Amino acid sequence: MKTPAVSRFLCATLVASLPFAARPDVKLAGLFTDDMVLQQGIEVPVWGSANDGEKVTVEIQGQQAAATADNGKWMVRLEPLKAGGPFEMRVSGKSAITLRNVMVGEVWVCGGQSNMAFGLSRSEGGDEAAKDKDNAWLRFYQVTMNLADKPGASVSGAWAKATSESALKFSAVGYHFGLALAKAHKVPIGLISANVGGTNAVCWMSTEASRADPAFLSKSKDKGLAKENKEQEQASAAAPAGTAATSKAVTTSQTAAAAKAPLLNKRGKPVRPKAISPATLKRPSGLYYGMISPLQPYAIKGVIWYQGEANASEAVEYRKLFPALIANWRKDWGQGDFPFLFVQLAAYEKRQGPAFPFVRESQLLTLSVPYTAMAVTIDVGDRESIHPTRKKPVGERLALAARS
């Protein structure tokens, strides 16, 4: 007997209304999108989510790698890839995803505070630099500002090709670094920008690392922030692993606002959601769990770092704090001692400027850490501004360090 049309319609409606979790859809972590850059020459982890027990296969450059989803998660590790592109990556299980225009070259994370976030459009010669034809080698991924209390957060966004328009909104230091490196190496360069202005080093460290030495957290003079941190610790301890606890320190609405906010506005100027106070942003480990740990273990060549202004009042502690941050990132990334290249604080005389020489000394001493290098910038600062606009020499000097 034929099924009446009405019955068929009702059955189709019922199937379509089943909970999304019941659908056998394979998903990729937020870093894996069209136009992405994958690191050449080393093992490349690829991960995401799927139904428990579902077999997921990843294919690219003629190789296949498979894994079975466990607890809703899966990960494969591709054998070293050769530079070039564009390629397609196919990810298949009970459903399939095809990522297009995938490039293979070098991937660098651009981290730190406002001088790394400083947009190309605001920098000296930025408009002209954005038109450089060699920027076709570059791809950008902008990590949105986000706070989390424990591992388990994710990033959302998409890789973008460099154009004169997209370049102007990106980090000036990162852009000039990537452009110089691309011209020298003739391979695609992927730049992941993850930075927030006015932030202390402990914001970018795991809880374990930031508490390894009592001196790292001992100079918080803001009693309100200290109380906020304590309340957040208590809320985090009571929350299930992998979730963001809510308290007076960070509310759900604040976290949501952070996830939607770009780090740079149309003029390339750093912005932050109004719902997130500067004090909340400075909470130890919040930005690490919200913006850095979700990137791990994406295969990278290394990190460029421009930070230290916010640690001017803790210049002596920075001698131990900064090396601890580097060790923290390397340990959690699980990729060995990748290059960690950083920028010397530029010349500046106002406000905390008098303390900057002591930070520079701490940065200099950090060169004892293996596979680090410092881009000297004492000559390209601005005595009147903590944000010098001459970013091209900074990026190019970092690129020279990367090449060596």
C-alpha positions in Angstrom: 0.0 0.0 0.0 1.4 3.4 -0.9 2.2 5.9 1.9 -0.2 8.9 1.8 1.6 12.2 0.9 0.6 13.7 4.2 2.3 10.8 6.1 5.5 11.1 4.0 5.5 14.8 4.8 5.1 14.2 8.5 7.9 11.6 8.5 10.3 14.0 6.7 9.4 16.8 9.1 10.1 14.5 12.1 13.5 13.4 10.8 14.5 17.0 10.1 13.5 18.0 13.6 15.7 15.4 15.3 18.4 16.9 17.6 21.5 18.1 15.8 23.7 15.9 17.9 22.1 12.8 16.4 23.3 13.7 12.9 26.5 12.1 11.7 28.2 15.3 10.7 32.0 15.4 10.7 33.4 18.8 11.9 36.8 20.4 11.8 38.4 22.6 14.4 38.0 26.3 13.7 41.5 26.8 12.3 40.8 24.5 9.4 39.1 26.4 6.6 39.4 27.2 2.9 42.5 29.3 2.1 44.5 28.0 5.1 48.2 27.4 5.2 49.7 24.2 6.6 53.2 23.9 7.9 55.7 22.2 5.5 58.2 19.6 6.5 56.8 18.3 9.8 54.0 16.2 11.1 50.6 18.0 10.7 47.8 17.4 13.3 44.3 17.7 12.0 41.4 17.4 14.4 37.7 18.0 15.0 34.5 16.3 16.2 32.3 13.5 15.1 30.0 10.8 16.6 31.7 8.3 18.9 33.0 5.4 16.9 32.9 7.2 13.6 35.9 6.7 11.4 37.3 9.9 9.9 39.7 10.0 7.0 41.8 13.0 5.9 43.3 13.2 2.4 45.7 15.7 0.9 48.8 15.6 -1.4 48.1 11.9 -2.2 48.2 10.7 1.4 45.5 9.5 3.7 45.3 9.4 7.5 42.4 8.0 9.6 41.2 8.1 13.2 38.1 6.9 15.1 36.2 9.5 17.1 36.3 9.0 20.8 34.2 11.0 23.2 33.1 13.1 20.3 36.6 14.0 19.2 39.1 12.8 16.6 42.7 13.7 15.5 44.9 12.5 12.7 48.6 13.3 12.1 49.6 13.8 8.5 53.1 12.9 7.3 55.3 16.0 6.4 53.8 17.9 3.5 55.7 19.6 0.6 55.4 23.4 0.1 53.1 24.6 -2.7 49.5 24.7 -3.6 46.7 25.2 -4.0 45.5 21.8 -2.8 42.3 20.4 -1.7 41.8 18.6 1.6 39.0 16.1 1.9 37.7 15.1 5.4 35.2 12.2 5.3 33.2 10.1 7.7 29.5 9.6 7.4 29.5 13.1 5.9 32.3 14.8 4.0 34.0 18.2 3.9 36.3 19.5 1.2 38.6 22.5 1.9 39.8 24.3 -1.1 42.7 26.6 -2.0 44.9 25.0 0.8 48.5 26.1 0.7 51.6 24.5 2.3 54.5 26.7 3.5 55.3 28.3 6.8 52.9 29.2 9.7 53.8 31.7 12.3 51.8 32.9 15.4 51.9 36.7 16.0 51.4 37.2 19.7 51.7 40.0 22.3 50.0 43.2 23.1 49.1 46.5 21.4 52.3 47.0 19.4 51.7 43.6 17.7 48.0 44.3 17.3 48.8 47.7 15.7 47.2 47.7 12.3 49.1 48.3 9.0 46.7 51.1 8.1 48.0 53.1 11.1 51.7 52.5 10.4 54.2 54.6 8.5 53.9 53.7 4.8 51.2 51.2 5.4 49.0 52.1 2.5 51.8 51.6 0.0 53.0 48.4 1.7 49.5 46.9 1.4 49.8 47.1 -2.4 52.9 45.0 -2.6 52.4 42.3 -5.3 54.3 39.8 -3.2 51.6 39.8 -0.6 49.9 37.2 -2.7 52.1 34.7 -0.8 50.4 35.7 2.5 47.3 34.3 4.3 45.9 35.7 7.5 43.9 34.2 10.4 42.7 36.7 13.0 41.9 35.1 16.4 39.0 36.9 18.0 39.3 38.2 21.5 38.1 35.6 23.9 38.4 34.7 27.6 38.3 31.2 29.1 39.0 29.7 32.5 40.2 26.2 31.4 41.3 24.3 28.3 38.5 23.4 26.0 37.7 26.7 24.3 37.6 26.9 20.5 38.3 29.5 17.9 36.0 30.6 15.1 37.0 32.4 12.0 38.4 31.9 8.6 41.7 32.1 6.8 41.8 35.0 4.3 44.0 35.8 1.3 46.1 38.9 1.6 44.7 41.8 -0.4 45.4 45.5 -0.1 42.2 45.7 1.9 42.7 42.8 4.3 46.4 43.7 4.8 45.5 47.1 6.2 43.4 45.5 8.9 46.1 43.1 9.9 49.0 43.5 12.3 51.7 45.8 10.8 54.6 43.9 12.4 53.1 40.6 11.3 52.5 41.8 7.8 56.0 43.1 7.2 57.5 40.0 8.8 55.5 37.7 6.6 56.1 39.7 3.4 59.9 39.8 4.0 59.9 36.0 4.7 57.8 35.2 1.7 60.1 37.2 -0.6 63.2 35.4 0.8 61.8 31.8 0.9 59.3 31.9 -2.0 56.7 29.8 -0.1 53.2 30.6 1.2 53.3 32.2 4.7 50.4 31.8 7.1 50.1 34.4 9.9 47.9 33.7 12.9 47.3 36.9 14.9 46.5 36.4 18.6 47.1 39.5 20.7 45.4 42.1 22.9 46.6 45.5 24.0 47.5 46.4 27.6 48.0 42.8 28.7 50.5 41.3 31.1 52.6 38.2 30.3 50.6 36.1 32.9 47.4 36.7 30.8 49.1 34.6 28.1 50.3 31.7 30.4 48.5 28.6 31.7 47.5 28.5 35.3 50.2 26.0 36.0 52.9 28.1 34.5 51.7 31.4 36.0 51.7 29.9 39.5 55.1 28.1 39.2 56.8 31.1 40.9 55.1 33.2 43.6 56.8 36.3 42.1 54.8 36.0 38.9 51.5 37.0 40.5 52.8 38.9 43.6 52.7 42.4 42.2 49.0 42.8 41.5 48.3 46.1 43.2 44.7 46.2 42.1 42.8 44.8 45.1 39.6 44.6 43.0 41.4 42.5 40.4 43.0 40.3 43.0 39.5 39.6 44.5 38.2 39.0 41.0 40.9 36.5 40.3 40.2 34.7 43.6 36.5 34.5 42.8 37.2 33.2 39.3 39.6 30.5 40.7 36.8 29.3 43.0 34.2 29.3 40.2 36.7 27.5 37.8 37.4 24.8 40.4 33.7 24.1 40.7 33.1 24.0 37.0 33.4 20.8 34.8 36.6 20.4 32.8 36.5 22.1 29.5 33.8 24.6 30.4 34.0 28.3 31.0 32.9 29.0 34.5 30.9 32.2 35.1 31.4 34.5 38.0 31.7 38.2 38.7 34.9 38.2 36.8 33.5 37.1 33.4 29.9 36.7 32.6 28.4 34.7 29.8 27.5 37.9 28.0 31.0 39.2 28.2 32.5 36.0 26.8 29.9 36.1 24.0 30.7 39.7 23.2 34.4 38.9 23.1 33.9 36.0 20.7 32.1 38.3 18.2 34.5 41.2 18.4 37.2 41.9 15.9 40.6 42.8 17.3 41.0 45.7 14.8 38.4 48.1 13.5 38.2 49.3 9.8 41.0 51.8 10.5 43.2 49.0 11.9 42.9 50.3 15.5 42.6 47.8 18.3 39.2 47.6 19.9 37.7 45.5 22.7 34.1 44.7 23.6 32.6 47.2 26.0 31.3 44.4 28.2 34.9 43.3 29.0 36.7 45.6 31.4 40.4 46.2 31.2 40.8 44.5 34.6 39.0 41.4 33.5 41.2 41.2 30.4 44.2 41.2 32.7 43.1 38.2 34.6 45.9 35.6 34.7 45.5 32.8 32.1 42.2 34.1 30.6 43.6 34.9 27.2 45.8 31.9 27.1 42.9 29.6 27.5 40.7 31.7 25.3 43.1 32.5 22.4 46.2 30.4 22.5 45.5 26.9 23.8 42.7 26.5 21.2 45.4 26.8 18.5 47.3 23.9 19.8 48.6 21.6 18.4 48.3 23.3 14.9 51.6 22.8 13.2 53.7 26.0 13.2 57.1 27.1 12.2 57.4 29.4 15.2 56.2 32.5 17.1 56.9 36.2 16.9 56.2 38.2 20.0 55.9 41.9 20.9 55.0 42.4 24.5 56.6 43.8 27.7 55.2 47.3 28.1 52.6 46.0 30.6 55.3 44.4 32.6 57.3 47.6 33.1 56.6 47.7 36.8 57.8 44.0 37.1 60.9 44.3 35.0 63.0 42.2 37.4 60.4 39.4 37.6 60.2 39.5 33.8 63.7 37.9 33.7 62.1 34.7 34.9 58.5 35.3 33.7 59.2 35.7 30.0 61.3 32.5 29.7 58.6 30.7 31.7 56.0 31.9 29.1 58.2 30.6 26.2 58.6 27.2 28.0 54.9 27.1 28.6 53.9 27.6 25.0 56.5 25.0 23.8 55.4 22.4 26.3 51.7 22.7 25.5 52.2 22.9 21.8 54.1 19.6 21.9 56.3 20.5 18.9 59.6 20.9 20.6 61.7 24.0 20.8 60.2 26.0 17.9 61.7 29.4 17.2 60.4 32.1 19.5 61.4 35.5 18.2 60.6 38.7 20.1 60.8 42.5 19.8 62.9 44.6 22.1 60.9 47.5 23.6 61.4 50.6 21.4 62.7 53.9 22.8 60.0 55.8 24.8 60.3 58.4 27.6 56.8 59.1 29.0 54.9 57.3 31.8 56.5 53.9 32.3 59.3 54.7 29.8 61.9 55.1 32.5 61.4 51.4 33.5 61.8 50.2 29.9 65.6 49.8 30.0 65.1 47.2 32.8 62.6 45.3 30.7 65.0 45.4 27.8 67.7 43.9 30.0 65.3 41.1 31.0 64.6 40.6 27.3 68.3 40.4 26.5 68.9 37.8 29.3 66.1 35.7 27.7 68.4 35.1 24.8 69.9 32.4 26.9 66.8 30.3 26.1 67.6 28.1 23.1 66.2 29.0 19.7 65.2 32.6 20.6 66.2 35.9 19.0 65.5 39.5 19.6 64.8 42.2 17.0 66.6 45.4 18.3 64.3 48.4 17.9 65.8 51.0 20.2 66.4 53.2 17.0 62.8 53.1 15.7 60.9 54.2 18.7 59.0 57.4 19.5 59.8 59.3 22.6 56.3 60.8 22.7 54.3 57.6 22.0 54.3 54.0 23.3 53.1 53.0 19.9 55.7 54.0 17.3 54.4 53.9 13.7 57.6 52.6 12.1 56.7 48.9 12.0 58.4 47.9 8.8 61.9 47.7 10.3 60.5 45.7 13.2 58.9 43.1 10.9 61.9 42.9 8.7 64.3 42.4 11.5 62.2 39.6 12.9 62.2 38.0 9.4 66.0 38.2 9.4 66.0 36.4 12.7 63.7 33.7 11.3 65.9 33.2 8.3 68.9 32.6 10.5 
